[in-house]
Amino acid sequence: MRAVFPQAKELKNLIAATVAFLSEGTFKATEDGIHLASLDPSNVAIIILDLYQDAFLDYSIEREEMFTISLEDVKKILAKAKAREQIIWELDKERNRFILIIKGKATKKFILPLIESESEPMQTPNLDLPIQIEMDARAFKEIIDSAKVVADEVKFLADPEGPTFSIIAEGELKEMHIDLTPQDETVLTLEIPQKAVARYSVDYLHKLTKVATISDTVVIRFNSNMPVWFDYKLADRFKYSFILAPRE
């Protein structure tokens, strides 16, 4: 496998968001691109990363391959890359190694060992999540940033009357309440066929919203006392999905 990313910026942010939950990742390289889907160690969240063919300047594989690497090491190496430098991933299964190249004015080559793993990317769950909101990704990040100073959890409340999507954080002495309607500039679509309410960890959501810097919008889907599903997508280049279990 050989994959050439046109610039480091997007990949740096995607890996940074992923490593907040996973110290290592098992990827599957196919003709369509590179795929990761894994449950975090606390069994609270599923992280799904799809890097499509259009994400690469050049992409080639001889056959489908799986490989597991240290995401923490990849993050540290990518930190050395400038935003517009090319990143190259190469897989050398015969010598059990992963090669990462930063190509700019100078070329830097890093070699990491492949990690032994018998696991495959997990199957994506099929969930009944009829509530769907598409909104500005940065606006959602700002809401979660604000909620973090108030409480350790947020309540998502959907009401078809309006319709209204509310995000509520309640601490011992502090409270935040934000109502989003179709009239808000930050809201693109609001599909609320029924009432729903669920609570989620602010800390997990805060880590997730790092992806907001490279995706203009986020699609949020949830249901009462069910997981919430986030999709961050950039054209046909990548999709970063995050499924978070509700709090009781």
N, C-alpha and C positions, 0 to 999 in steps of 0.2 A: 504494500500500500504506500502511496505517496499523495499527500494533499498539500496544496499551496494556498495559503490564505493571503489575500491581497494586502491586508494591513492588520497590524496587531491589535488595534483598539477594541474591536468587537470581541475578539477571542479573549482578550485580557479580562473584559467585564463578564463574559459568560463563565469563564473558569473561576473568577473571583466569587461570583454568585453561587456556583456549584460547590466550591470548596468550603463555603460556610456551613454546608451540611454533610459533605462527603470528603474524607481524607484521600480516598482512592476511588477510581471509577473504572467500570468495565464497559468498553466501547465495542460496538459491532459495526464493521465496515462492509457496506454492500454497494451495489451498483448505484443506488439512489443517494448514497452519502454515508455519514457517520452518525450512529445512534447510541445514546446512553439512556437507561431507565433503571433507577435504583431506589430502594427504600433506605432512608437515613437510619443510623444506628439506634435511635430511640424509637423507631417504628411509628413515628408521628407523621412523616412527610414522604412523598414520592417525588423525585426529581427526574424530569425527562428533558433531554437535550437532543434536538435533531439538527444536524448540520447538513443542509441539502447541497446537491451538486453545484448550484449557482453560488454557493458561499465561497467556492474555490476558483482561483485562476487556472489551476490544473488539478485534476483528480484522476487517479488510476489505481485499479486493483486487479490482481490476477484471479482472485477468488474471494468469496466472503471470508472474513477473518474477525476473530474476537481478540481483544487484548486488554489487559488491566494495567493501569499505571498510577503512580502517585500524583494526585491532583495538587497536593501541596507543593511538590517539587516543580510541577509545571507552572504553577502560579508564581513561584519565586523566580523561575527563569524568564517568564513573560514580563515580569516587572523590570527586567533589564532592557526590554525592547521599547523603542520609540513608537508612537501611535501609528505612523505611516510605514513602518518597516514590514517587510513580508515575513510571514511565519511558515515554515515548512515542517510537516510531520512525515516521518518515514518509519516503516515497521520492518524490522529485521528479525523474523521469527527464528531463523536458523541459528543466530547468535544470541537469541533471547534478549533483544534490546529494542528500545524506542529512541528514535533520533529526532531531536528538535533543533531546527536551524533558524536563526534570526538573520535575515538578509537585508542589509542597508548599505551604508558606505563601506562597512566592513561586514564580513560574514562570520557569525559565531555559531559553533556547533556544540550541542550538548547531547550526551548519551545517558539514558536512564535504563535501568534494568526493568524488564517486564515482571510483573508480580504474578505469582501462581494463583490461579483462581479457576474453579470449576463452574462458577455461576455464569449465567447468561443475563443480558438485560431483561428485566421482569416484564411480564405482560401488562399492558395498560388496562386498568380496571374499567368496567362498564358501570357508570353511575347515573342515576336519575336526578339530574340537576336542571330543572326547568327555568330557574331564575337566571337571567343573563344580562350583564351590564358590560358595555364597551365604553371605556373612558380614557382620557389622557393619562398616560403612565406616570408622568411627573406629578400631576395633580394627586393621583392616588398615593404616590410616595410621600408627598407633603402631608397628606392626611394621616398616614401611618406614623410619620415622624412626630406629628403633634400628639397622636394617641399614646406614644411611648412615654411621654412625660407625665401622663395622667394615670395610666393603669397598665397592668400586665396582660390584659386581654381586651378584645373589642367584640362588640355585638353587631352582627350584620342583620338588618331588619328590612324586609321587602314588603311593600304594601301596594296592591294593584290599584287602590284609590289614589289617583294622582297622575301616573304612578310615582312612587317614591322609594328610593334606596337610601337607607340611613345607616351611618356608621357611628356607633356610640361607644365611648370609653368612660368607665365610671370608677374612680378611685375613692378613698375614704373621704377626702375633702375636695377633690377636683372632679370635673366632669367635662366631657367633650361630646357634642352632638352635631352631626353634619347630615343634612338632607340633600340628596341629589335627585333632580328631576330632569325630564327631557329638555327643559328650557335652559339648563345650565350649559355654558360654553364648553365645559370640560367633559360633558356626556355626549357620546356619539349615538348609542342606542340603549334602550332600557326596555327589556322584555320581562314583565312581571305578571304571569298568569294567575298567581295565587300568593297568599301570605306565606312568609317564611321567616324564621329567626334561628340564628346559630351563633356560637361564640368561638373565637379563635385566638391563638397565642399571638400577642403583639411582637414578641421577640422573633419568632419565625417569619412573620410578615415583614418585619423591618429588614431582616437579612435578604429576603426575597427581592425587595424593591431596588436593590443595586442594579438590576437589569434595566431599570427605567431609563438609564442614560443612553441606551442604544435601541430602544423600541419606543415609537411614538405613542402607541396605545397598548392597553391591557384589556383582555376579555376575562371577566369574572363570572363564574357559574357556581351556584350553591342551592341548597334546599334546607329545610328545617332539620337541625341536628345531624346534618350530613357533612362530608368533607367539602371544602371549597376548592375549586379548580381555577388556576390562573394560566392564561396563555399570553406570552409575549412573543410577537412575531415581527420579523423584518423582511418584507417582500417575500421572495422565494429563496432566501438565503439561510435563515435559521428559524427555529421555533423553540422557545424555552417554556416548558410547562411545569407547574408546581401544584401538587395536590396535598392539602393539609387537613388532617383529621380535626374534628370539632372538639371543643372542651365540653365536659359534662355540665 
